[in-house]
Amino acid sequence: MSYIFQNPDVIFKLTGEHLYMTVVALCIATAIALPLSMVLLRDERFASGTMGCLGIFYTIPSIALLILLLPVFGLNEKSVIAALVVYTQIILVRNMVTGLKGVPAPTLEAATGVGMSNWQRWIKVQMPLALPVILAGMRIAAVVAVSIATIGAKFGAGGLGSLLFDGIAQQRYDKIWAGAITVALLALALNWLLLAAEHYFDTVKKIERAEKREKVGQ
């Protein structure tokens, strides 16, 4: 902890780089995973093959994948972000498909019965009901992304992994501990924020249900 207190500017800078890679990767991965999940929801055969391919990508060692991406994106944070997008796809897609499948069919039929279009039904019914499961997947993906992003320091991307690798090279255990502790705290912070969002939307949903029951009772 002494290194953290003595070098707050270094910790802040590296944490910012690490957070940038993680958040950008999660945003891109979510933007890809959401429409992909909608497609997989409609075609079981295509879904099986796609999930298998995503699972294979997830098993590729992170250093090997980053090396494969270097000719395309270069020796910088872009390669790391691309790798994080690949790794988090299986987690996000699986949870999104599970969440959307979990919406009761009678609820969807009722939404169609009151005149909602497919788009309105998806926005007002399917997504709100599936959101807790989707956010749970995003929590797991965020923790995975934070941990894998540490490897990015070996590929010129910076981040908290720099402390770990520098500490190993210099035999500085204070740097190693500082990097490990800060990475763990960052992962916990992102997990807590997404968990708070999950609880918030769940609470809003319960309040809306209670209000509907009151209206029906009146």
N, C-alpha and C positions, 0 to 999 in steps of 0.2 A: 504493500500500500504506500510505502514511502515514495516510490517513484511517481505514483499518481499525484500525490500531494505536492511534490517538488517540481513536477513538469505538467501542470494543468493545461498549458497552451499546446503542448505536443499531443496530449490525450484528447483534447477538444478537436484539434485538426484531424487526427486519425479517425476519431469517432465520426466526424462529419463525412469523411470520405467513405467510411464503411457503411454509414446510414444511407448515403446517396446511392451507392451501388445496390443495396438491399431494396430500398423503396422503389427505385426506377425499375429494377428487375421484377418486383412484385406487381407493379402497375402494368407493365408490358405483358407479363404472364397472365394476369387476370383478364386483360383485354383480348388475349388469344383464347384463353380457356373458356370464357363465357359463351361466345358463339359456337365454339367447337362442341361444348357440352350440349347445346341445343340441337346440333346436328346428330350427335351420338344418341340423344334421347329418342330420335325418330327412327333410327336404323340399328337394330341390335347386332346384326352381323358386322357392320362397319365399326360399331362400338367395340366389339370384342377384339378385332384386329388392331384398332387404334390404341386401345388400352395396353395391349401386348407390346406394341412398339414403344409407347411411352415408358412402360416398365423396363424395357431393355435399355433405353437411354439412361434411366435412373441408376442402373447397375454399373454404368461406365465410371471408372475412377475419375475423380474431379481433375487431377493433374493431366490425365490422358485426354480428357475432353477439352481442357483448356489448350493443350498443345495442338489438337486438331483444329481449334478455332483461330489460332494465331495467324495462319495465312490469310484468313478472311477479314478479321477485325484488327489485327495488329497486337503489339505488346503494350496494352493499356487496359483501362477499366472496361472498355467495350467488350472485350473477350470474356471478362468475368461476368458482366451483366448478361451476355448471351448464354453463358453456361448456367447461370442461376435460373434464367427463364426456362431452359431445357429441364433442369432438375425439378423445378416446382410444378411443371405441367401435370405430371401424374397425380400429385397430391390435390391440386386445385380441380382438375377435371373430374377426378373420382368423387370428390365431395360435392361438386356442383351437380353431377348426374344423380348422385344419391339424394341430394336435397330436393331436386326438381321431381324425381320419381316419387318422393315421399309425400307429395301434395295429393290429398285424397281425390279420386276421380269424381265423386259427387259434388265436391266443391268446384271443380272445373266445369262440370255440367251446369251447375247453378249459375256460374258466371256467364256461361254461354247463353243460358236461358233468359238472363236479364238484358241481353243485347250487347254484351261486350264482344269486341273484335278479338282476334288472336293476340294482337299486340297489347290491347288493353288488359286482356286476361293475364298475359305474361307479366306486365308491369305491376298491375294492382293485386294480383292473386298469387301467381306462382312464385315470383321473386320474393315478396315479403314473407311467405310461408317457408321458403327454402333458405332464407337468409341466415338463420342460426347455424345450419349445417355448413353453409358456404363459408361463413366467418370462422367456424371451427377449422376448416381446411386451410384458410388463410393464416391462422395462428401457427399451425404446423409448418406451413410453407415459409413463414417468416423466420421461424427458429432455424429451419434447415438452411435458408438463404444466408442468415447471419453467420452460421458456422462455416459454410463452404466459402463464403467471401473472404475468409482469412487466408485462403490459398492464393488469393489475388495479389498479395504482396510479392510473391515470387515472380509475377508477370507484369510488374510495373504499374499495378493498379493502386498501390498504397493501402490504406485501411489499417485496422488494428493488427492484422497479421504481421505487419512490419515489426512490431514490438516482439512478437514471438520469434520470428526468424532472426532478427538482430540479437535477441537475447541468447538464442542457441549458438549463433556464430561467435558472440563475444563472451559466452559463458556468464551472462548477466541474468541471474535468477530473478532480480527485481523487475527487469523488463518482461521476462516470461510471465511472472505472476501478474504484473500490471496488465499485460495484453489479455491473459486468460480471464481475469476478473472483469475487465471492461467489456469483453465480448459477451460474457455470461450476463452481465447487467443489461447490456443492450438487447440481448435476446429476451430477457425477462420483461424489459420495458415494452417492447413491441408486442409480446404476448399479452401483457396486462392491458395495453390500449385496445387491442382487438377483442379481448375478453370483455372489457367494459362496453365496447360497441355492441357486442353480442347480447349482453345483459340489457342494454338500453333498448335495442330493437325488440327483444323478447318482452320487456316491460310494456313498451308501446303497444305491442300486439295484444297483450292481456287487457290493457285498458280499453282498446278498441272493441274487443269482444264483450267486455263488461258493459260498455255503453250501448252496444247493439242489443244485448239482453234486456237492458233497462227500457230501451225503446220498444222492444217486442212486448215487454210486460205492460207498458202503458197502453 
